[in-house]
Amino acid sequence: MIEVPAAGLAIAWGGHFLAGACDAIAGGGGMIGLPALFLAGLPPHLALGTNKFSSTVGTLVSTWQLRRSVPLNGRLLWMAIPIAMGGSWMGAHTVLSLQPDQVELLIMGTIPLVMGLMWSSRSILRGKATTPLSPPTAPPSPQGPATISGIAGLYDGAIGPGVGTFLMLGLHRWCGVSLMSASLHTKCINLSTNIMALCVMLSAGKVMWGVAIGCAIANASGAWVGTQLTVRWGETIIRRVLPWVMGGVVVTLVMRLVLA
């Protein structure tokens, strides 16, 4: 049985508070929460399952809060959520079939992808902001949301960190959704993939409850703070925080690689 010292719990819970706040604003909170669990001493599969429980609770809190301030497009979600959940189911089962050292390598392999996202986001964030998404007279093309959600779901089920950022930028860039609206729809899709992956992890006994409950409370608290800032400052805070989040993504992954 794995025992986590008090210092490890402080790192895990503090990291998940910051993760919840960042995730509510610009996504990518898992890039803080997951390394915090590694540093606390959890092995890869237990860290993934525990992080998934915490992020599910935090995403639920931020989705509920943001839903009251931003209009929701049901057509987009009906196209995206089923495919995203299917991808999450596949991703979670895939990562459970891997050895711990393979999971480590898989996480480290996301560094080039994140760096590419950081580079592409520079032009995306300079672009003209779109108007908030309201229910359209004609449904949006299904290819964009379906493709983005399928890839994001597969990645979220397997690993997860950074998926909120990927989804938000994808909906903003390729589906014509404003950053504020993309933030809400990303959270709805991300919540569905979190729930699916969490169910798989729970069935495999990969959640360390003694750590997970505290992380979930910390994540939910951070999500509440982050959502309040998002509602107050809108796209301004998203545009300012997003590059920093992606910079932190690279730093945390490199640190993990060095410490491994």
Summary of the structure (lengths in Angstrom):
residues: 260
radius of gyration: 16.9
end to end distance: 21.5
largest distance: 56.7
contacts: 1013
relative contact order: 0.23
helix: 80%
strand: 0%
